[in-house]
Amino acid sequence: MSLTKGIKEKAYQLGFDLIGVAPASRAPHAGAYASWVDAGYAATMGYMAHNVTRRQDPRHVLPGARSVVVVGLSYFVTNPPLELWNDPSRGRIARYAWGWDYHEVMTPRLRQLAEFIVRQARRDVQQRTYVDTGPVLERDFATQAGLGFIGKNTCLISPTRGSYLFLGEILVDLELDFDQPAADSGASIAIPSRQRPRISADEKGLMGPKRVGSCGACIRCLEACPTCAFPEPYVLDSNRCISYLTIELRDSIPAELRQQMGNWIFGCDECQSVCPWPRRFAQPAPHDFLRFDSDQVAPKLLDLIGLSEDEFRARFRRTPLWRAKRRGLLRNVAVALGNWGDPQAIPALRRALDDPEPLVREHAAWALARIRA
């Protein structure tokens, strides 16, 4: 058995859903990434704009790197009941945050895979492992490793798994057997007929009957974005993205975008939920760190707005929501309460006017004004 084949078998044994190998060379869209940063689309995410040159080529991260092992792990659980999901008194949480922090799940497995590679290589191996925390343009290398193609919503889309995917990579100074790259964004890729999703006549018209590995003419994701965060296909303006606004932004949410956020309080799946690929092909992932729980998927807003620091810590420690911190989550909850517009939220929002965090107080005042308007 070749080393590459052994690595892939081990990856599946560890529970990964996808794996491929790409050459460690300059990322195909390195220039587009630099232009994206120059356009200001990274917003306040300084780590995305820092040291652009290093991110463009993994050999700047690991000198001597020759291969990038890319893994994917599905986080699709199930579709929530519409009566729950569309209840404006509840907050929406993006699917990837319906369980434990995926970094804690994927990182140990990826390190086990890296250790396996070192043992099987029978020599000193230089390697680095990352789960979306390293200076690597991981979607580019996922396409190069054959895991899927990049859609117009900038997500990696696997023809056999959809787009609800966590990605991780191992940089190694070994030359492994490289997989056939997926076609570039907007082009088709070959899929075995037995693995092709069932596509409706309407979707065939959008995607093209012979372009089942592409977005084709479909622009559903671009049209569905509540805040118009896509200035053009394949380009995301983080300044307007609900996921950025509810997670990465540490300051006030721009007032002109608050009404468009609806009841999203952590992340956003709008552009993925309308995509024909995950809608038709994503299957519930049998991973024990994911679970469907109504209070986790769509918690009651009034249960959240008064959370103390200790209560926030007890409820969200070791989950993705920890990243937003209490002040960020309650800021988002206040916006969602304002968009709900029900007078029964007024007492809780009044109490929030005395919150120790100025950020929470500011957004609670906005919500009160919106309800009273």
Secondary structure, 3 states (H helix, E strand, C coil): CCHHHHHHHHHHHCCCCEEEEEECCCCCCHHHHHHHHHCCCCCCCHHHHCCHHHHHCHHHCCCCCCEEEEEEEECCCCCCCHHHHCCCCECEECHHHCECCHHHHHHHHHHHHHHHHHHHHCCCCCEEEECCCCCCCHHHHHHHCCCCEECCCCCEEECCCECCEEEEEEEECCCCCCCCCCCCCCCCCCCCHHHCCCCCHHHHHHHCCCCCCCCCCCCHHHHHCCCCCCCECCECCHHHCHHHHHHHCCCCCCHHHHHHHCCEEECCCHHHHCCHHHHHHCCCCCCCCECCCHHHHCCEHHHHCCCCHHHHHHHHCCCHHHHHHHHHHHHHHHHHHHHHCCHHHHHHHHHHCCCCCHHHHHHHHHHHHHHHC
